[in-house]
Amino acid sequence: MEPVIIWGMPLLTITGLAKSFGPNDIFSGVTASISHRARIALVGPNGVGKTTLLRILLGLEEPSAGDVQRSRGLQIDYLPQEAGLDSDSTLWEEGLHAVGDLLEMQAELTRLEGLMGQPDQAEATLEAYGRLQARFEHRGGYTYETRIKQTLTGLGFLPQDFQRPVSQLSGGQRTRALLARLLLSDPDLLLLDEPTNHLDIAAVEWLENYLHDWDGAVLVVSHDRYFMDQVAQTVWEMTPAFELYHGNYSAYLAQRSERYARQLEEYQAQTEFIEKEEEYIRRNIAGQNTRQAQGRRKRLERLLEDSRLTPPIQQRRLRLDLQTTQRSGDLVLRTENLSVGYADEGRPLFRVPDLILRRGECAALIGPNGAGKTTFLKTILNQIPPYEGEATLGASLQIGYFAQAHEGLHPELDLVEEIQTVAPRMLPGETREYLAKFLFRGDDVFKKVEVLSGGERGRLALAKLALSGANLLLLDEPTNHLDLPAQEVLQSILADFRGTILLVSHDRFLIDAMATQIWDVDPQVATLRVFEGSYSEYKAAQASEAAPLGRTPGTSPLGKTPGTSPLGRTPGTSPLGRTPGTSPLGRTPGTSQAAPAGSAADGGKAAKSAPRERRRGPASNNAERRRLAQIQELEERIAALERQLAAISKQLENPPEDPGKVQHLGSEYVRIERQMDEMLNQWDEMMR
């Protein structure tokens, strides 16, 4: 039986929800609702109870007070933060399990088809078949295999992974497998706790597009600010007080600042009023105006009892200050014919165009997991020799290195001893006071490094980095494990840093705010591409350059009239007019992107890029960025189909002797051609 959910009514309503563990109140007073197609981000510092709230909404924990009302038949699915799929089935079989109801419908349709040949049952069978077929089609019964392929591929799995048992996957892959199954099960409400933890940028962007078009509701806990900017339409903040904000993450930041300023102004005005009233009462309670003073005292007592405002509270924040001890030379880094990798592997991880990084710039090094970004940093630091060529550091450099795995920390030391490894002259009291700036207070400073959480290790590594006096920062995933307030402070401090930064990160919000250059490692062509500008500008340029030049809007990428056959094209050419094998940006693999004047790729012959300060916020036109990204993805899929058609055409030039194989190739050509025509029509609609 189909779930009974009435459109227009909330899927879930929360009233006065509270949770305590013994005498400790985790949160209280949570009142809100989740409607159809809601896109909600749940934010707050670590330990405030966000995961506990999700578990209460799911029914896995009971609240200490309050109530949760769920619509009848509501299907809720949940992605825990560190959970993965535990199964002996293959990835593909797990995808089929997620659409089990469609498989049951398909089996029933097959059974009904067999009954249609019986005259006494034909009419009733045909009527039942029609109803079931309509439901089957509406639920996506004819496209579920395509959906499974797209979902697994979008989340970073390769076609050869589809038949692998889930039990053979890594922990991160199992988490992605669970996420794929949840998306394919198509629940009414999806609760996601840190869904981007094990995804690279390409997979996160795919997930953003998927959730944008999905019909269900989403409540997501995430430290990925850019992801929340793309997905969220509402923000729930727990501090542990509960407040609701409308808009995405950037809108939430602006509204939160405005609310704090307004509450502080109201509190200060009331405090000033109370002080004036108390002064009047003291001066006049025993004088000629005693009656007025007594009246004012009664009114003041009522105000203090019923309406006194409490001062607005700001969360404890990191107090981080990155100061350089000396000025570096203007030239910070230069590479020449550089290839990155290990000599014993026989080939490099990727080749690097000749780069120049100048003082005051911030280069963001991005790319998929395992592409070699950390290896690149270690090559620059001379910890690993170049595979080929050379990387030369400039003069007067004091380097601060933030390692992703915090290898520079000593597990056997406590926090005070760890700080003294870089500041041996700092007295114990000064060290404790310094650590308090990084939220280590009381007996926390005597913990051993080996027992610290990921977030605590990150804060300790930042504390050491701040004492280094570095003028060149090499930062490898500095926001990993940091909560949102700590990320915001780190971004603010880095924006004011007077030195040079080379940033390796999946944090697109930080990249977009900081980067003056984007260095993108593409493992498919084993090349690092260079772009001068912010991350938003880079994504817009990718979409723009992937689109063919000189077309009239409304024409297809092939220059044909929408709906006509693509057979008039030369096999082997792409829908963008590129030779198959060239990159989506129109460049031959292995070459650097044609950078604008003044880029690192042209040796910086023209003026340098604009300073970081003008790029502290992400681009505001999120809808247009999503559209451009969807167009780019569609064109890449069309190009892939073109390559398949070219391969089949080549086979048909020298057809196999088996007629059955020839017939199969012909059918496959027609199927791919039909699929490509559908995508061309989609492309045409998006370009209008």
Residue pairs with C-beta under 8 A, 6 or more apart in sequence:
2 73
3 72
3 73
3 74
3 75
3 188
4 71
4 72
4 73
5 11
5 71
5 72
5 73
5 74
5 188
6 71
7 36
8 36
9 71
10 33
10 34
10 35
10 71
11 34
11 35
11 36
11 38
11 70
11 71
11 74
11 188
11 189
11 217
12 33
12 34
12 57
12 68
12 69
12 70
12 71
12 74
12 76
12 189
13 32
13 33
13 34
13 68
13 69
14 30
14 31
14 32
14 33
14 57
14 66
14 67
14 68
14 69
15 31
15 66
15 67
15 68
15 69
16 29
16 30
16 31
16 65
16 66
16 67
17 27
17 28
17 29
17 30
17 31
17 53
17 56
17 63
17 65
17 66
17 67
17 68
18 25
18 27
18 28
18 29
18 30
18 63
18 64
18 65
18 66
19 25
19 26
19 27
19 28
19 49
19 52
19 53
19 56
19 61
19 63
19 64
20 26
20 64
25 240
26 48
26 49
26 52
26 240
27 48
27 49
27 52
27 53
27 238
27 240
27 241
27 242
28 65
28 240
29 241
29 242
30 53
30 66
30 238
30 242
31 66
31 242
32 236
32 242
32 244
34 40
34 189
34 217
34 219
35 217
36 217
37 215
37 216
37 217
38 217
38 218
38 219
38 233
38 234
39 211
39 217
39 218
39 231
39 232
39 233
39 234
40 217
40 218
40 219
40 220
40 232
40 233
40 234
40 235
40 236
41 220
41 221
41 222
41 228
41 231
41 232
41 234
41 235
41 236
41 248
41 249
41 252
42 50
42 53
42 54
42 219
42 220
42 221
42 235
42 236
42 238
43 50
43 221
43 228
43 235
43 236
43 237
43 238
43 249
43 252
43 484
44 50
44 237
44 238
44 239
44 240
44 484
45 239
45 315
45 483
45 484
45 485
46 455
46 483
48 238
48 239
48 240
49 238
49 240
50 193
50 221
50 238
51 80
51 81
51 193
51 221
52 61
53 238
54 78
54 191
54 193
54 219
54 221
55 61
56 62
56 63
56 68
57 68
57 76
57 191
57 219
58 76
58 78
58 191
59 68
70 76
71 188
74 188
74 189
75 185
75 187
75 188
75 189
76 187
76 188
76 189
76 190
76 191
77 182
77 185
77 187
77 189
77 190
77 191
78 182
78 190
78 191
78 193
79 175
79 178
79 179
79 182
79 190
79 191
79 192
79 193
79 195
80 193
81 193
81 194
81 197
81 221
82 175
83 175
83 178
84 169
84 171
84 172
84 173
84 174
84 175
84 177
84 178
85 94
85 166
85 174
85 175
85 177
85 178
85 181
86 166
86 167
86 174
87 94
87 165
87 166
87 167
88 165
88 166
88 167
89 97
89 165
89 166
90 162
90 163
90 164
90 165
90 166
91 152
91 157
91 161
91 162
91 163
91 164
91 166
91 169
91 177
91 180
92 148
92 152
92 162
92 163
94 166
94 177
94 180
94 181
95 148
95 151
95 152
95 180
95 181
95 184
96 103
96 148
97 181
98 148
98 180
98 181
98 182
98 184
98 185
99 144
99 147
99 148
99 184
99 185
101 139
102 136
102 139
102 140
102 141
102 144
105 132
105 135
105 136
105 139
105 141
106 136
106 141
108 132
109 129
109 132
109 133
109 136
112 125
112 128
112 129
112 132
113 129
115 121
115 122
115 125
116 122
116 125
116 126
116 129
118 125
136 142
140 147
144 184
147 184
148 184
149 159
149 162
151 180
151 183
151 184
151 210
152 161
152 162
152 180
153 159
154 203
154 206
154 207
154 210
155 176
155 179
155 180
155 199
155 203
155 206
155 207
156 176
156 199
156 200
156 202
156 203
156 368
157 173
157 176
157 177
157 180
161 169
161 173
166 174
166 177
169 177
171 198
172 197
172 198
173 198
175 197
175 198
176 198
176 199
176 203
179 192
179 195
179 207
182 190
183 190
183 210
183 214
186 216
187 216
188 216
188 217
189 216
189 217
189 218
189 219
190 216
190 217
190 218
190 219
191 219
191 220
192 218
192 219
192 220
192 221
192 222
193 220
193 221
194 221
194 222
194 223
195 207
195 220
195 222
196 204
196 207
196 222
196 224
196 227
196 506
199 207
200 367
200 368
200 369
200 506
201 366
201 367
201 368
201 506
201 508
202 368
204 224
204 227
204 506
204 508
205 629
206 633
207 227
208 227
208 230
208 231
208 626
209 626
209 629
209 630
209 633
211 218
211 231
212 230
212 231
212 626
218 231
220 227
220 228
220 231
220 232
222 228
223 479
223 482
223 483
223 484
223 487
224 506
224 507
224 508
224 509
225 249
225 484
225 487
225 507
225 509
225 510
226 507
226 508
226 509
226 512
226 618
227 508
228 235
228 248
228 249
229 248
229 249
229 250
229 509
229 618
229 622
230 248
230 622
230 626
231 248
232 247
232 248
232 249
232 252
233 246
233 247
233 248
234 244
234 245
234 246
234 247
235 244
235 245
235 246
235 247
235 248
235 249
235 251
235 252
236 242
236 243
236 244
236 245
237 243
237 244
237 245
237 252
237 256
239 313
239 315
243 259
245 251
245 252
245 255
245 256
246 255
247 255
248 622
249 509
250 617
250 618
250 620
253 488
260 312
260 314
263 309
263 312
264 311
264 312
266 309
267 309
267 310
267 311
267 312
270 308
270 309
274 300
274 303
274 304
274 308
277 296
277 299
277 300
278 300
280 293
280 296
281 293
281 296
281 297
281 300
283 293
284 290
284 292
284 293
285 293
285 294
285 297
287 293
315 485
316 439
317 485
317 486
317 489
318 437
318 438
318 439
318 459
318 462
318 485
318 486
318 489
318 490
319 437
319 438
319 489
320 437
320 438
320 462
320 466
320 489
320 490
320 493
321 466
321 493
322 465
322 466
322 470
322 473
322 493
322 494
322 496
322 497
322 499
323 466
323 469
324 398
324 469
324 470
324 471
324 497
324 498
324 499
325 398
325 469
325 471
326 396
326 398
326 469
326 471
327 359
327 396
327 471
328 359
328 394
328 395
328 396
328 397
328 398
328 471
328 472
328 499
328 500
329 359
329 394
329 395
329 396
329 397
330 358
330 359
330 394
331 356
331 358
331 359
331 394
331 395
332 357
332 358
332 359
332 361
332 393
332 394
332 397
332 472
332 500
333 355
333 356
333 357
333 380
333 391
333 392
333 393
333 394
333 502
334 354
334 355
334 356
334 357
334 391
334 392
334 394
335 352
335 353
335 354
335 355
335 389
335 390
335 391
335 392
336 354
336 389
336 390
336 392
337 354
337 388
337 389
337 390
338 351
338 352
338 354
338 355
338 379
338 386
338 388
338 389
338 390
338 391
339 348
339 350
339 351
339 352
339 386
339 387
339 388
339 389
340 348
340 349
340 350
340 351
340 352
340 372
340 375
340 376
340 379
340 386
340 387
341 347
341 348
341 349
341 350
341 372
341 375
341 387
342 375
342 384
342 387
343 385
343 387
347 526
348 387
348 388
348 526
349 371
349 372
349 375
349 387
349 523
349 526
350 371
350 372
350 521
350 522
350 523
350 526
350 527
350 528
351 526
351 527
351 528
351 590
352 376
352 389
352 528
353 527
353 528
353 529
353 530
353 591
353 592
353 600
353 601
354 601
354 603
355 519
355 530
355 600
355 601
356 600
356 603
356 604
357 363
357 500
357 502
357 517
357 600
358 500
358 604
358 608
359 394
359 471
359 499
359 500
360 498
360 499
360 500
360 611
360 612
361 500
361 501
361 516
361 517
361 608
361 609
362 494
362 500
362 501
362 502
362 503
362 514
362 515
362 516
362 517
362 612
363 501
363 502
363 503
363 515
363 516
363 517
363 518
363 519
363 600
364 503
364 504
364 505
364 511
364 514
364 515
364 517
364 518
364 519
364 535
365 373
365 376
365 377
365 502
365 503
365 504
365 519
365 521
366 373
366 504
366 505
366 506
366 511
366 518
366 519
366 520
366 521
366 535
367 373
367 520
367 521
367 522
367 523
368 521
368 523
370 523
371 521
371 522
371 523
372 521
372 523
373 476
373 504
373 521
374 404
374 476
374 504
375 384
376 504
376 521
376 528
377 401
377 474
377 476
377 502
377 504
378 384
379 385
379 386
379 391
380 391
380 393
380 474
380 502
381 399
381 401
381 474
393 399
393 472
396 471
397 471
397 472
398 468
398 469
398 470
398 471
398 472
399 470
399 472
399 473
399 474
400 465
400 468
400 470
400 472
400 473
400 474
401 408
401 474
401 476
402 461
402 462
402 465
402 473
402 474
402 475
402 476
402 478
403 461
403 476
404 476
404 477
404 480
404 504
406 457
406 458
406 460
406 461
408 461
408 464
409 418
409 449
409 457
409 460
409 461
409 464
410 417
410 418
410 421
410 449
411 448
411 449
411 450
412 448
412 449
412 450
413 421
413 448
413 449
414 445
414 446
414 447
414 448
414 449
415 435
415 440
415 444
415 445
415 446
415 447
415 449
415 460
416 428
416 431
416 432
416 435
416 445
416 446
418 449
418 460
418 464
419 426
419 431
419 434
419 435
419 463
419 464
419 467
420 426
420 431
421 464
422 464
422 467
422 468
423 431
423 434
423 467
426 434
431 445
432 445
434 463
435 441
435 444
435 445
435 463
437 463
438 459
438 460
438 462
438 463
439 459
440 456
440 459
440 460
449 457
449 460
452 460
453 481
454 480
454 481
455 481
455 482
455 483
455 486
457 481
458 478
458 480
458 481
458 482
458 486
459 482
459 486
462 478
462 490
465 473
470 499
471 498
471 499
471 500
472 499
472 500
472 501
472 502
473 494
473 497
473 499
473 500
473 501
473 502
473 503
474 502
474 504
475 501
475 502
475 503
475 504
475 505
476 504
477 504
477 505
477 506
477 507
478 490
478 503
478 505
478 510
479 486
479 487
479 490
479 505
479 507
479 510
482 490
487 507
487 509
487 510
490 510
491 509
491 510
491 513
491 514
491 616
494 501
494 510
494 514
495 513
495 514
495 612
495 613
495 616
501 514
503 510
503 511
503 514
503 515
505 511
508 535
508 618
509 618
511 518
511 534
511 535
512 534
512 535
512 536
512 615
512 617
512 618
512 619
513 612
513 615
513 616
513 617
513 618
514 612
514 615
514 616
515 533
515 534
515 535
515 612
515 615
516 532
516 533
516 534
516 608
516 609
516 610
516 611
516 612
516 615
517 530
517 531
517 532
517 533
517 599
517 600
517 609
518 530
518 531
518 533
518 534
518 535
518 538
519 528
519 529
519 530
519 531
520 528
520 529
520 530
520 531
520 538
521 527
521 528
522 528
522 529
522 583
524 589
525 583
525 589
525 590
526 590
527 589
527 590
527 591
527 592
528 592
529 583
529 585
529 587
529 592
529 593
530 592
530 593
530 595
530 599
530 600
530 601
531 537
531 538
531 541
531 593
531 595
531 599
532 595
532 596
532 598
532 599
532 600
532 609
533 541
533 609
534 615
534 619
535 618
536 618
536 619
536 625
537 619
539 625
539 628
539 629
540 619
540 625
540 628
541 585
542 584
542 585
542 632
543 628
543 629
543 631
543 632
544 628
545 584
545 585
545 586
546 576
546 584
546 585
546 586
546 631
546 632
546 635
546 636
547 557
547 576
547 631
547 632
547 635
548 557
548 559
548 576
548 577
551 557
551 559
553 687
553 688
554 562
554 684
554 687
554 688
555 561
555 562
555 684
555 687
556 562
556 575
556 680
556 683
556 684
557 575
557 576
557 635
557 638
557 680
557 683
558 566
558 569
558 575
558 680
560 566
560 568
560 569
560 680
562 680
562 681
562 684
563 677
563 681
565 673
565 677
566 673
566 676
566 677
566 680
567 673
569 642
571 645
571 646
571 649
571 650
572 579
572 580
572 642
572 643
572 646
572 649
573 579
573 580
573 642
573 646
574 580
574 582
574 638
574 639
574 642
574 643
575 635
575 638
575 639
575 642
575 676
575 680
576 586
576 635
576 639
578 586
578 639
580 639
580 642
580 643
580 646
581 589
582 588
582 589
583 589
584 632
584 635
584 636
584 639
585 593
587 593
587 594
592 601
593 601
594 601
595 601
595 602
597 605
597 606
597 607
598 604
598 605
598 606
598 607
598 608
598 609
599 609
619 625
627 686
630 686
631 683
631 686
631 687
634 679
634 682
634 683
634 686
635 683
637 679
638 676
638 679
638 680
638 683
641 672
641 675
641 676
641 679
642 676
644 672
645 669
645 672
645 673
645 676
648 665
648 668
648 669
648 672
649 669
651 665
652 662
652 665
652 666
652 669
655 661
655 662
655 665
656 662
